[in-house]
Amino acid sequence: MIKSEEMVIKLNETDKCLEKYVGGKGASLSRLIAHGFRVPTGFCLSTKAYRYFIETNEIDSAIKVELGRKPLAKMRWEELWDSALRIRSMFLKSNMPDTIIEDVKQQHYIMGEFSSLAVRSSAPGEDSAGLSFAGLHESILNVSGIDELINAIRVVWASLWSDAALLYRKEMKLDPNKSAMAAVIQGFQKGGPSGVGFSKDPRDAQLDQSIIEAVPGTNNELVDGIVEPDRWIISRKTKTIIDQNKGNRSNSDYSDFLLNTNEIMHLYNEILDIESKMQWAADVEWTGKGMDLSILQARPITSGNQSNKEDQSNWYLTLRPKLQKLKKLSVRVNDKLIPQIKKEGELQSHIDIGKLNDRELGELIRNRLSILKKWRKIYYDEFIPLAHGVRQLGVYYNNEVRPEDPYEFMSILEGQEMIASKRNHLMSSMANLIAINTELHEVLGNLLQDSKYRDHFDCNNLKNKLKVTSGGMDFYNSLHKLTNEFSHVSFKGENLSDDPNIYIHTILELANSIKVGEKSQLSDEESYSDITTPENKLLKAVGKNRHEEAKEIIDLGRLSWRLRDDDNILIGRLESQLLDALNLAGKRLIENGKLNQYEKLSDTTALILAEALLYPPDEIIELPQEESEDLTKLISKEGKPRQLVGQPASPGIASGTARIVQNIKDLKDFKFGEVLICDAIQPTMTHIVPLASGIVERRGGMLIHGAIIARELNIPCVNGVADAAALISNGELVTVDGFLGIVTVGEPELNLEKRDNISNSE
Amino acid sequence: MDEYEELSIRDKILELAQGQLFGVLCTQNNQQPYGSMIGFALSNDLKNVVFATPKPTRKYKNLTNCKNVALVVNNREKHPTDLMKIQAFTATGKAEEILKYNSQSSWVKMLVNKQSYLSEFLESPTTALFRIKIFRYFYVCSFQEVREWSPG
């Protein structure tokens, strides 16, 4: 049984404030107090208390299962985020042991019942010379009341397992299972100014200068980039201010610098004193001024030209953009960038590339490649970060609702009118048309059986057959709309528009799956009563005073999800347009005898082909061959899979024949009831998902397209299965367990060995 | 990437077997399965396992009636609190008694090199020496990840 004195350690008990018990922050604060610096009074809830909490609630075992599913080095950031959300959810739902509550209550009483408090993370090793977890763990400010305090402690402890912290540990090759967290609870000094100070310039220690920054309110505003700080640069040699800049703030109350010269020098001297007494170049957080100046934190400086060049902790901080930043980004993406990329695609679609001469075609290819590269950069810099809107919603929902399923919030994202869902609904209505029209079904089925037609789409042949079929022209017109509006996208380097039979095949398979009288999966709407929808649950949990805040976060989440789906389709369109031009270029060069053949064209070959059109070569062009992975070696090395483990992305269990989908031909071959195995489901191919009985993806993540559409359609899905498409073969029986995240390959029965006549010779 | 992760499945099985003295031998008689702890040795080509057993035992009786066996080996003592790190394999194959052997026999040497305390045990006329011809391994890690591999 753990003792109280092991759980609670006061900051002024310096001999007890060892880093392994109180963490880096706690140990530093205790040393500062011992040296006579003014530090807000407080106590630490030790790493022993943390361990007691996680062991009592069996969270430690659950964490091991979460992080043991796959080697940490192989987990994508999205998978780490998913694990982090589930772990956080465990912390939030777990009971705080009575012994801890009693000890915290006692300390809370000693500190003054009506005090506002700050709860800060303090992990052993978090602020050592080689590592800096600064900003990666959470701190909760302005906490009042014991219930809020206990909850804040849970949240701070849970932040040990945040996605950013896990990623950092992965990069620094630290074993997460050896991590522990203390919590520092101190009085919260309201008002400001607050800021940071560096006894040596963190950008370059050789500059022999110090930096101080200040914001009007709390340091959070500085760290989150919400407020631009005032900044002073001070010469260490002359101890004078050599440069100062006032932060650009709209509030006229702060028209002057937040600190005058005397106040700056007083603060500066404190920082130098810290450096001297702690014996390291100091990174200090402070609040107040003059006699009210308090030191909130001090740690060794780790950024700048420090020796640890692998430390990417600053990048990990960008994984948690604040709501204000996300809102600005969503406006920019929705109002400016999406219309721009749509317009770009439309402009390109008006160009009749068949009428261009070779030189013009070459220029066009260069131009389209340049456009595509520009939008791919925007995709990475702006579209991908916008996905955090969905994650914000997830964290917010779980904080307030504490659901049993930490992914319950995902249903708030469903049912939006995205480009892909409009396409899927159109296909669903076409399938419904065929399901009730036997004649039409037969005509289309026969056409696809005819190998001459199946392998080379013949629009005129199709139209002629449909003209004389009841309902045929309705179908034809819908197909025309489908291909015109939605098929000009690429999939794995090929254009879907090149072969509309892909869609006809899928629609026929959908029709086969629809029985008369039953609704198609795509048009089903879940019926929730008003009370139980996740959205209403959230609104109820936050209370009327915060409805506006909650709706803002819901809207941002939905917008983020819709735009992330749409932007994939729109970029797919640009890729498709480049491919059109490359295919034409390839055809012309073959006709001119400048190219022998090509299999697959890509960005790599685009410039070669453009060059060949602009400056016709004397010799035949050799296109670089794409190296294909020898997949047989993988099974030989790793063994044939019997059970593969991934993330349970959508609940349910289903068995079926495996179908690996890696190119357009595979899309066309996919049949109703098969298990879809692929690298990652893209919005450009989601039209076949309703046919699948189960889904297995190599790419992992609860919030990737495949996971969300699988949950929407109640299809069992396991993702994050390393090398799935390489280890499973077409035609194998596969069972997808979306509850446990297990994919079983092959028949369940074991064939006993039948060999006889073992030789006894030695 | 962890060095262990880079190993082939063959090497993982070999390393696991070499690190363990004991395993559970699964036999059956008349559709009643039975498990026995045995000290074993595995050949470097992973094709053969040898072990010894007193003759008046249930496992010996089972083996005379049915040659089909499985052997389960795991390293859970190295990871007492972390299920996800435990590795195990089940090897399936056929067991055959080696009727004539002495201290110089290669199977005896293989077994005694690993299980030195068995040298006297093997001299007793009431001890039987068995070789299992392994046909396949089912290697398990991360709790539920199962791979099948045959030594050929």
Chai-1 contact restraints between the chains, C-beta under 6 A:
chainA,res_idxA,chainB,res_idxB,connection_type,confidence,min_distance_angstrom,max_distance_angstrom,comment,restraint_id
A,K64,B,D82,contact,1.0,0.0,6.0,A-B,restraint_1
A,K64,B,M84,contact,1.0,0.0,6.0,A-B,restraint_2
A,V65,B,M84,contact,1.0,0.0,6.0,A-B,restraint_3
A,G68,B,M84,contact,1.0,0.0,6.0,A-B,restraint_4
A,G68,B,S142,contact,1.0,0.0,6.0,A-B,restraint_5
A,P71,B,E5,contact,1.0,0.0,6.0,A-B,restraint_6
A,A73,B,M1,contact,1.0,0.0,6.0,A-B,restraint_7
A,K637,B,S8,contact,1.0,0.0,6.0,A-B,restraint_8
A,E638,B,I9,contact,1.0,0.0,6.0,A-B,restraint_9
A,G639,B,I9,contact,1.0,0.0,6.0,A-B,restraint_10
A,G639,B,R147,contact,1.0,0.0,6.0,A-B,restraint_11
A,G639,B,E148,contact,1.0,0.0,6.0,A-B,restraint_12
A,G639,B,W149,contact,1.0,0.0,6.0,A-B,restraint_13
A,K640,B,E148,contact,1.0,0.0,6.0,A-B,restraint_14
A,P641,B,R147,contact,1.0,0.0,6.0,A-B,restraint_15
A,R642,B,V146,contact,1.0,0.0,6.0,A-B,restraint_16
A,R642,B,E148,contact,1.0,0.0,6.0,A-B,restraint_17
A,Q643,B,Q144,contact,1.0,0.0,6.0,A-B,restraint_18
A,Q643,B,V146,contact,1.0,0.0,6.0,A-B,restraint_19
A,V645,B,S142,contact,1.0,0.0,6.0,A-B,restraint_20
A,V645,B,Q144,contact,1.0,0.0,6.0,A-B,restraint_21
A,V645,B,E145,contact,1.0,0.0,6.0,A-B,restraint_22
A,I742,B,Q144,contact,1.0,0.0,6.0,A-B,restraint_23
A,L752,B,N68,contact,1.0,0.0,6.0,A-B,restraint_24
A,E753,B,F135,contact,1.0,0.0,6.0,A-B,restraint_25
A,I758,B,E96,contact,1.0,0.0,6.0,A-B,restraint_26
A,I758,B,K133,contact,1.0,0.0,6.0,A-B,restraint_27
A,E762,B,S105,contact,1.0,0.0,6.0,A-B,restraint_28
A,E762,B,S106,contact,1.0,0.0,6.0,A-B,restraint_29
